[in-house]
Amino acid sequence: MTDPLSLLLVVAIIFVAAGVRGYSGFGFAMIGVAGISVFASPAVAVPTVLVLEVLVGLMLLPPVFRRIEWRPVLTLLAGAVVLTPLGAIVLIRLPADLARIGIAAVIAIAALLLVRSATPRPAPGAAATVGVGGIAGLLNGAFGISGPPIALFFLGTERGAHVSRASMMACFLVLDLVAVASFGVGGLLDRAVLVTVALCVPALVLGSWLGHRLFHGSDTSRFRSRMLWLLIGLALVTAIRGLIGLL
């Protein structure tokens, strides 16, 4: 990925992904990995996106830190951190593109069901929360897409927009730090990754700032429905990526 046009398109993808993340609290990795993988190998795309997501998390989390609901966040992370390594072991045997299509279908169906449910449900118990975190960990270990289960968890409950968004940001920052640390140990943070990260930082900062401003200037009562439709859109992107890989 050395030609100027490809680099420009990658920077544009990061700008869009950062804007979505700044507004919603999730979606950066799914958009970023799917987009950059068109121009670079997964060995460059995935570490690049997760390093950038750590940076955007560090930028956006401090202003919303007081709104985080720590009990479900820590319970989700307990399941996710334990099962992330198992995800790489258990699910690596599945055809990756076929698995992406299946995951996308499940995400889209769950989001559609939540869209049809006008009233969010009470928060589930500890066991169910650990289970959701475990699913997120499995998906994170195998495909680097832990976001949808965690987003569905918060958007399906009675928590307000500010609390849901802040809590999702906290979950993703911890999981991203674990992933980036593992990439560093594995030698994946090479020169190509670091150069791409450096080129994308200005777009990351601007996109995140615009998304954050848009959230605080919008009608937060419609946050849940907007984010569920965003999840459906991201599921379609994931499914298309899987279909392209199969073809």
DRENDO-1510 file (C-alpha; in Angstrom, 1 decimal, always signed):
<recs>
REC; n; res; u; v; w
REC; 1; MET; +0.0; +0.0; +0.0 .
REC; 2; THR; +2.4; +2.7; -1.3 .
REC; 3; ASP; +0.5; +4.5; -4.0 .
REC; 4; PRO; -1.0; +7.9; -3.1 .
REC; 5; LEU; -4.5; +7.0; -4.1 .
REC; 6; SER; -4.7; +4.0; -1.9 .
REC; 7; LEU; -3.3; +5.9; +1.1 .
REC; 8; LEU; -5.8; +8.7; +0.5 .
REC; 9; LEU; -8.7; +6.3; +0.5 .
REC; 10; VAL; -7.4; +4.6; +3.6 .
REC; 11; VAL; -7.3; +8.0; +5.4 .
REC; 12; ALA; -10.8; +8.7; +4.2 .
REC; 13; ILE; -12.0; +5.4; +5.6 .
REC; 14; ILE; -10.4; +6.1; +8.9 .
REC; 15; PHE; -12.1; +9.6; +9.0 .
REC; 16; VAL; -15.5; +8.0; +8.4 .
REC; 17; ALA; -14.9; +5.2; +10.9 .
REC; 18; ALA; -13.7; +7.7; +13.6 .
REC; 19; GLY; -16.8; +9.9; +13.0 .
REC; 20; VAL; -19.1; +6.9; +13.5 .
REC; 21; ARG; -17.1; +5.9; +16.7 .
REC; 22; GLY; -17.2; +9.4; +18.1 .
REC; 23; TYR; -21.0; +9.5; +17.7 .
REC; 24; SER; -22.0; +6.0; +18.6 .
REC; 25; GLY; -19.2; +4.6; +20.8 .
REC; 26; PHE; -18.6; +1.6; +18.5 .
REC; 27; GLY; -18.2; +0.6; +14.8 .
REC; 28; PHE; -14.6; +1.8; +14.2 .
REC; 29; ALA; -13.0; -1.6; +13.9 .
REC; 30; MET; -15.7; -3.1; +11.7 .
REC; 31; ILE; -15.6; -0.2; +9.2 .
REC; 32; GLY; -11.8; +0.3; +9.4 .
REC; 33; VAL; -10.8; -3.4; +8.9 .
REC; 34; ALA; -13.3; -4.0; +6.2 .
REC; 35; GLY; -12.2; -0.8; +4.3 .
REC; 36; ILE; -8.4; -1.1; +4.7 .
REC; 37; SER; -8.4; -4.8; +3.9 .
REC; 38; VAL; -9.3; -3.8; +0.3 .
REC; 39; PHE; -5.9; -2.1; +0.0 .
REC; 40; ALA; -3.7; -4.0; +2.5 .
REC; 41; SER; -3.2; -7.5; +3.9 .
REC; 42; PRO; -5.1; -8.4; +7.2 .
REC; 43; ALA; -1.6; -8.4; +8.9 .
REC; 44; VAL; -1.4; -4.7; +8.3 .
REC; 45; ALA; -5.1; -3.8; +8.4 .
REC; 46; VAL; -6.1; -5.3; +11.7 .
REC; 47; PRO; -3.2; -4.1; +13.8 .
REC; 48; THR; -3.4; -0.6; +12.2 .
REC; 49; VAL; -7.1; -0.3; +13.0 .
REC; 50; LEU; -6.8; -1.5; +16.6 .
REC; 51; VAL; -3.9; +0.8; +17.4 .
REC; 52; LEU; -6.0; +3.7; +16.0 .
REC; 53; GLU; -9.0; +2.5; +18.0 .
REC; 54; VAL; -6.9; +2.6; +21.2 .
REC; 55; LEU; -5.9; +6.2; +20.4 .
REC; 56; VAL; -9.5; +7.2; +19.7 .
REC; 57; GLY; -10.6; +5.5; +22.9 .
REC; 58; LEU; -8.0; +7.4; +24.9 .
REC; 59; MET; -9.3; +10.6; +23.4 .
REC; 60; LEU; -13.0; +10.1; +23.8 .
REC; 61; LEU; -13.2; +8.2; +27.1 .
REC; 62; PRO; -12.0; +10.9; +29.6 .
REC; 63; PRO; -15.0; +13.3; +29.0 .
REC; 64; VAL; -17.5; +10.5; +29.5 .
REC; 65; PHE; -15.7; +8.6; +32.3 .
REC; 66; ARG; -18.2; +9.5; +35.0 .
REC; 67; ARG; -21.1; +8.1; +32.9 .
REC; 68; ILE; -19.6; +4.6; +32.7 .
REC; 69; GLU; -21.7; +1.9; +34.5 .
REC; 70; TRP; -18.8; -0.2; +35.8 .
REC; 71; ARG; -20.6; -3.3; +37.0 .
REC; 72; PRO; -21.8; -4.5; +33.6 .
REC; 73; VAL; -18.6; -3.4; +32.0 .
REC; 74; LEU; -16.4; -5.4; +34.3 .
REC; 75; THR; -18.8; -8.4; +34.1 .
REC; 76; LEU; -18.7; -8.3; +30.3 .
REC; 77; LEU; -14.9; -8.0; +30.3 .
REC; 78; ALA; -14.6; -11.0; +32.6 .
REC; 79; GLY; -16.2; -13.2; +30.0 .
REC; 80; ALA; -14.5; -11.5; +27.1 .
REC; 81; VAL; -10.9; -11.5; +28.4 .
REC; 82; VAL; -11.1; -15.2; +29.4 .
REC; 83; LEU; -12.5; -16.4; +26.1 .
REC; 84; THR; -10.6; -14.2; +23.6 .
REC; 85; PRO; -7.7; -16.7; +23.4 .
REC; 86; LEU; -10.1; -19.6; +23.0 .
REC; 87; GLY; -11.7; -17.8; +20.1 .
REC; 88; ALA; -8.5; -17.9; +18.2 .
REC; 89; ILE; -8.1; -21.7; +18.9 .
REC; 90; VAL; -11.7; -22.9; +18.5 .
REC; 91; LEU; -13.0; -20.7; +15.7 .
REC; 92; ILE; -9.8; -20.6; +13.6 .
REC; 93; ARG; -10.8; -24.0; +12.1 .
REC; 94; LEU; -14.0; -22.5; +10.5 .
REC; 95; PRO; -13.8; -21.0; +7.0 .
REC; 96; ALA; -13.4; -17.3; +8.0 .
REC; 97; ASP; -15.5; -15.8; +5.2 .
REC; 98; LEU; -18.4; -18.3; +5.8 .
REC; 99; ALA; -18.2; -17.6; +9.5 .
REC; 100; ARG; -18.4; -13.8; +8.9 .
REC; 101; ILE; -21.6; -14.3; +6.9 .
REC; 102; GLY; -23.1; -16.3; +9.7 .
REC; 103; ILE; -22.1; -13.8; +12.3 .
REC; 104; ALA; -23.5; -10.9; +10.2 .
REC; 105; ALA; -26.8; -12.7; +9.9 .
REC; 106; VAL; -27.1; -13.2; +13.6 .
REC; 107; ILE; -26.2; -9.6; +14.3 .
REC; 108; ALA; -28.7; -8.3; +11.8 .
REC; 109; ILE; -31.5; -10.5; +13.1 .
REC; 110; ALA; -30.9; -9.5; +16.7 .
REC; 111; ALA; -30.7; -5.8; +15.8 .
REC; 112; LEU; -34.0; -6.0; +13.8 .
REC; 113; LEU; -35.7; -7.7; +16.7 .
REC; 114; LEU; -34.6; -4.9; +19.0 .
REC; 115; VAL; -35.7; -2.3; +16.5 .
REC; 116; ARG; -39.2; -3.9; +16.6 .
REC; 117; SER; -39.1; -3.9; +20.4 .
REC; 118; ALA; -40.1; -0.3; +21.3 .
REC; 119; THR; -39.4; -0.8; +25.0 .
REC; 120; PRO; -35.9; -1.9; +26.1 .
REC; 121; ARG; -35.7; -4.8; +28.6 .
REC; 122; PRO; -34.3; -4.7; +32.1 .
REC; 123; ALA; -30.6; -5.5; +32.4 .
REC; 124; PRO; -29.9; -9.2; +32.4 .
REC; 125; GLY; -28.2; -11.0; +35.3 .
REC; 126; ALA; -24.6; -11.6; +35.9 .
REC; 127; ALA; -24.5; -15.1; +34.3 .
REC; 128; ALA; -26.1; -13.8; +31.0 .
REC; 129; THR; -23.8; -10.7; +31.0 .
REC; 130; VAL; -20.7; -13.0; +31.4 .
REC; 131; GLY; -22.1; -15.1; +28.5 .
REC; 132; VAL; -22.4; -12.0; +26.2 .
REC; 133; GLY; -18.9; -11.0; +27.1 .
REC; 134; GLY; -17.7; -14.6; +26.3 .
REC; 135; ILE; -19.3; -14.4; +22.9 .
REC; 136; ALA; -17.6; -11.0; +22.3 .
REC; 137; GLY; -14.3; -12.6; +23.4 .
REC; 138; LEU; -14.7; -15.5; +21.0 .
REC; 139; LEU; -15.5; -13.2; +18.1 .
REC; 140; ASN; -12.6; -10.9; +19.1 .
REC; 141; GLY; -10.1; -13.8; +19.2 .
REC; 142; ALA; -11.2; -15.2; +15.9 .
REC; 143; PHE; -12.2; -12.2; +13.8 .
REC; 144; GLY; -11.4; -9.0; +15.7 .
REC; 145; ILE; -15.1; -8.0; +15.8 .
REC; 146; SER; -16.1; -7.9; +19.5 .
REC; 147; GLY; -18.3; -4.8; +19.1 .
REC; 148; PRO; -21.7; -6.1; +18.0 .
REC; 149; PRO; -22.5; -8.4; +21.0 .
REC; 150; ILE; -21.5; -5.7; +23.4 .
REC; 151; ALA; -23.4; -3.0; +21.5 .
REC; 152; LEU; -26.5; -5.2; +21.4 .
REC; 153; PHE; -26.2; -5.8; +25.1 .
REC; 154; PHE; -26.3; -2.1; +26.0 .
REC; 155; LEU; -28.8; -1.0; +23.3 .
REC; 156; GLY; -31.2; -3.8; +24.4 .
REC; 157; THR; -31.5; -2.6; +28.0 .
REC; 158; GLU; -33.1; +0.4; +29.7 .
REC; 159; ARG; -29.8; +2.4; +30.1 .
REC; 160; GLY; -29.8; +5.9; +28.6 .
REC; 161; ALA; -27.8; +7.0; +25.6 .
REC; 162; HIS; -25.0; +8.6; +27.5 .
REC; 163; VAL; -24.5; +5.7; +29.8 .
REC; 164; SER; -24.6; +3.1; +27.0 .
REC; 165; ARG; -22.2; +5.0; +24.9 .
REC; 166; ALA; -19.7; +5.6; +27.7 .
REC; 167; SER; -19.9; +2.0; +28.9 .
REC; 168; MET; -19.3; +0.6; +25.4 .
REC; 169; MET; -16.3; +2.9; +25.0 .
REC; 170; ALA; -14.8; +1.5; +28.2 .
REC; 171; CYS; -15.3; -2.1; +27.1 .
REC; 172; PHE; -13.7; -1.6; +23.8 .
REC; 173; LEU; -10.7; +0.3; +25.1 .
REC; 174; VAL; -9.8; -2.6; +27.4 .
REC; 175; LEU; -10.3; -5.2; +24.7 .
REC; 176; ASP; -8.3; -3.2; +22.2 .
REC; 177; LEU; -5.4; -2.7; +24.7 .
REC; 178; VAL; -5.3; -6.5; +25.2 .
REC; 179; ALA; -5.3; -7.1; +21.4 .
REC; 180; VAL; -2.6; -4.5; +20.7 .
REC; 181; ALA; -0.4; -5.9; +23.4 .
REC; 182; SER; -0.7; -9.4; +21.8 .
REC; 183; PHE; +0.1; -7.9; +18.4 .
REC; 184; GLY; +3.2; -6.3; +19.9 .
REC; 185; VAL; +4.4; -9.6; +21.4 .
REC; 186; GLY; +3.7; -11.4; +18.1 .
REC; 187; GLY; +5.8; -8.8; +16.1 .
REC; 188; LEU; +2.8; -7.5; +14.1 .
REC; 189; LEU; +3.4; -3.8; +14.9 .
REC; 190; ASP; +6.0; -3.4; +12.1 .
REC; 191; ARG; +7.0; -0.4; +10.1 .
REC; 192; ALA; +4.1; -0.7; +7.6 .
REC; 193; VAL; +1.6; -0.6; +10.5 .
REC; 194; LEU; +3.2; +2.3; +12.3 .
REC; 195; VAL; +3.6; +4.4; +9.2 .
REC; 196; THR; -0.1; +3.9; +8.3 .
REC; 197; VAL; -1.1; +4.8; +11.8 .
REC; 198; ALA; +0.9; +8.0; +11.7 .
REC; 199; LEU; -0.6; +9.0; +8.4 .
REC; 200; CYS; -4.1; +8.4; +9.7 .
REC; 201; VAL; -3.8; +10.2; +13.0 .
REC; 202; PRO; -5.0; +13.7; +11.7 .
REC; 203; ALA; -8.1; +12.1; +10.1 .
REC; 204; LEU; -8.7; +10.1; +13.3 .
REC; 205; VAL; -8.6; +13.2; +15.5 .
REC; 206; LEU; -10.9; +15.3; +13.2 .
REC; 207; GLY; -13.4; +12.5; +12.6 .
REC; 208; SER; -13.6; +11.6; +16.3 .
REC; 209; TRP; -14.1; +15.3; +17.3 .
REC; 210; LEU; -16.9; +15.8; +14.7 .
REC; 211; GLY; -18.7; +12.6; +15.7 .
REC; 212; HIS; -18.5; +13.6; +19.4 .
REC; 213; ARG; -19.9; +17.0; +18.6 .
REC; 214; LEU; -22.7; +15.5; +16.5 .
REC; 215; PHE; -23.7; +13.2; +19.4 .
REC; 216; HIS; -24.0; +16.1; +21.9 .
REC; 217; GLY; -25.9; +18.2; +19.4 .
REC; 218; SER; -28.4; +15.5; +18.5 .
REC; 219; ASP; -31.6; +14.1; +19.9 .
REC; 220; THR; -30.4; +11.4; +22.2 .
REC; 221; SER; -33.9; +10.0; +22.6 .
REC; 222; ARG; -33.4; +8.5; +19.2 .
REC; 223; PHE; -29.9; +7.2; +19.9 .
REC; 224; ARG; -31.0; +3.6; +20.4 .
REC; 225; SER; -32.9; +3.2; +17.1 .
REC; 226; ARG; -30.1; +4.9; +15.1 .
REC; 227; MET; -27.5; +2.7; +16.6 .
REC; 228; LEU; -29.5; -0.5; +15.9 .
REC; 229; TRP; -29.8; +0.5; +12.3 .
REC; 230; LEU; -26.1; +1.3; +12.2 .
REC; 231; LEU; -25.5; -2.3; +13.5 .
REC; 232; ILE; -27.6; -3.7; +10.7 .
REC; 233; GLY; -25.6; -1.7; +8.2 .
REC; 234; LEU; -22.3; -2.9; +9.7 .
REC; 235; ALA; -23.6; -6.5; +9.6 .
REC; 236; LEU; -24.3; -6.0; +5.9 .
REC; 237; VAL; -20.7; -4.8; +5.4 .
REC; 238; THR; -19.4; -7.8; +7.2 .
REC; 239; ALA; -21.6; -10.2; +5.1 .
REC; 240; ILE; -20.5; -8.5; +1.8 .
REC; 241; ARG; -16.9; -8.9; +2.9 .
REC; 242; GLY; -17.5; -12.6; +3.5 .
REC; 243; LEU; -19.2; -13.1; +0.2 .
REC; 244; ILE; -16.4; -11.4; -1.7 .
REC; 245; GLY; -14.0; -13.7; +0.1 .
REC; 246; LEU; -16.0; -16.8; -0.9 .
REC; 247; LEU; -16.2; -15.7; -4.5 .
</recs>
